[in-house]
Amino acid sequence: MLPQFNYITVSRSYVRRLTLLLSATVFSAKSPSKMALRTVCVASLRAGTDLGVNNARTFVTTAFLCRRLQPLGPMPNEEIDVRNLESVEKYRSYTRYLRQAEEAKNKPAWWKTYRSYVEQADPEHGSEQVDIGLPYYRPKRTKEVRERKQVMKDNKKNVELERASRLRTFKIPLDKVQETWEKSSGPFQIKRLAEHYGVFRDLFPMAYFLPQVPVQISYGQDNSVEVHYGNRLTPTEAASVPQISFDAEEDSLWTLLLTCPDEHLLDNEAEYIHWLVGNIPGGAMHAGQELCHYLPPFPARGTGFHRYIYVLFKQEGSINFQEDVRPLPCHSLVDRTFKTLDFYRKHQDNMTPVGLAFFQCQWDESVTNTFHNTLNMKEPVFEFIRPPVYHPPQVKYPHGQPLRYLDRYRDGKEHTYGIY
């Protein structure tokens, strides 16, 4: 054990000898970290007489503790020579950049990132969602390119097509464009729209699915009013049962659900079911088992736009929906109280969501008739209470303000119009 020395009695020769002793015993290796640590310790020992350090053991203990620390990991982009940026390899395409960004994101990092700060503050934010839909099999890129080149080659050989394009009389078949869109980027864009409107958040919390089966829904006798992905309809237009069609195999079974997550009058977390048909064989809606008959939309007056969502499930086989059958006719809102998540959890082993379509509508005169005659209840009317108009704090010397600047800060409602 080293003896303790007083600040006054420690001489420079003893400090020099102690420095050489520590350098020879503790820091014998030539690694960069140990060399840097030895330099710091030597400087501290040499300045010991000037700093007034009265305990030489402090330097020895600190040296051993620093020696036991693990070296820090590599910092991001530390291998890049910032003095010669022209030598850095370019990405050359967005695909290469995205691939390398995904690889860098999955690598472990010892430093604390912004995402770790956010997840620590709010565990639900940024957490991974679960895919509950069918797996998506993307076709090979080489096959797509080969087919596209073949189409371009055939178009160049078509004389009539070239003449129609030159004379600007060529017409593009929209049905073929719609079919191509549904098979390529359509499901991904529909998924983005559903996330924008909060469909997955309210129906399937912490889960999502890719709508790979297009669903055609149209109202009216002439099928002129169609349901897309967030378009506006009136309750009058959606008063009758719609026409439903989708591509299905002959021996397949399906379930169609129409629900509204914004309509419940008592519980914000609950929904009202408007239509439920199960065990639909091969896309034939009339042959399915109607578990709850169709009810027109009834958004209450003063509550704005409501979302009405169609969800198509593909069944693994026949399902016993005895517990989900509503009385006929079902004109009670208590019986129509519904939760899509509970319904899916009950049958998740036998069905998978594959299709999606939704529209929005707000109150019109037909909603009053639905409440009085169909639901046999008084119509609820809500009033929106607007907040008071915001005025910024008044300044003593307003610069660049109109002449009636002081009118907004007067007590009375009657304006003076610049007569101060």
C-alpha positions, 0 to 999 in steps of 0.5 A: 500500500502506498503511503499518503503524502502531504501536499507540501512534502511531496517533491517533484522527484518523487512524483517523477519516480512514481510516474515511471513506476506506473508506466512500467507496471500498469501500462506495459501494453502498446494499445492506443487506448492504454497509451492515451490513458497513460498520457492522461495519468502521467499528466495528472501525476505531474500536475499533482503538486500544483493541484494540491492532490494529497492522496497518491492512491487515487491515481492508481485506483482510477487507472485500474478502473479505467483499464477495466472498461470495455471499449466503445462500439463503432460510431455510425459512418465513422469509416467515411473519410469526410475529407474525400467525399468523392471517393464514397460509393454512390447508391445509384438507385433508390432500391440499393439505398433502401436495401442498405438502409434496412440492413443498417436498421436491423444492426444492433447499436450501442448508442441510444437512438431517437426511436429508443427514446420514443418507445421508452416514453410511449411503449405503444408508439412505434411498436410492430403491427401484426399482419393478419392477412394472407401472405403476399407473393410478389411475382418475379421481377425478371418475368415482369420485365420480360412481359413488359418488353414483349408488350412494347414489341407487339405495340411497335409492330401494330400499325393501327395502334401507331396510326391511332396514337399519331392521330390522337384517336387512341382510347385506353380501356379503363377496365383493363387499367383497373384490372392491372392496378388491382393486381399490381399496386392496388392492395398496397395503396388501399392499405395506405388509405385504410391506415389514413382513415384509421380503419385498422386502428379502430377495427383491428388494433395493433394489426393490419392486412393487405386487401388482396381480393377486390370487392365491387359494391354498388347501390341503386337499381342501376348500380350507379353509386359505387363504394370505393375507399373513403368516398362520400355517399348519402344515407338516402343512396345507401338505404337499400341492400347493395350489389356485391361481387368479388372473384372467388373459387367455386368451392370457397366460403366467405364472410362479409361484414358491414360495420360503423365504428363512429356511430355508437351513441353510448360507448366510443369503443363499440360499433353498430353492425349494419350487415353480416352474411356468413358461409357465402359459397363461391361469391353468391351473396344470395346463397349465404347465411344472413346473420344480421339483416341490412340496416341503412346508415343513420349518422346522428345529426351534428356528428359529422361524417361517419365511416362505414366499412366493408370487410371480406373474410375468407373461410377455411371451411364451414363455420357455425355462426349460431352465437352471432345470429341476431333476431329477425328483424333486428331493430334494437341498437343493443342487439346491434352493438358489435366489436369486430375485434371480438368477432375476429378473435372468436373465428380467427382460426377459420377465417382471414380478412382479405378484402376491404372497402369503405365510404363516408356519409353524414346526416340527411332527411332519411336518417330521421325516418330511420330513427322514427320508423325503423328503430322506433326511437327519438332522433338524437340531435347533437350541437357542436359548441364552438370554442371562443375565437382566439386572439393573440396577446394585445401589444402596446404598439401594434406594427403593420396591423389594420386600423380596427386592430383594437376592436377585437380586444373591446368588451362589447360586441358592437364594433367602432370601426376605427373610431377610437 
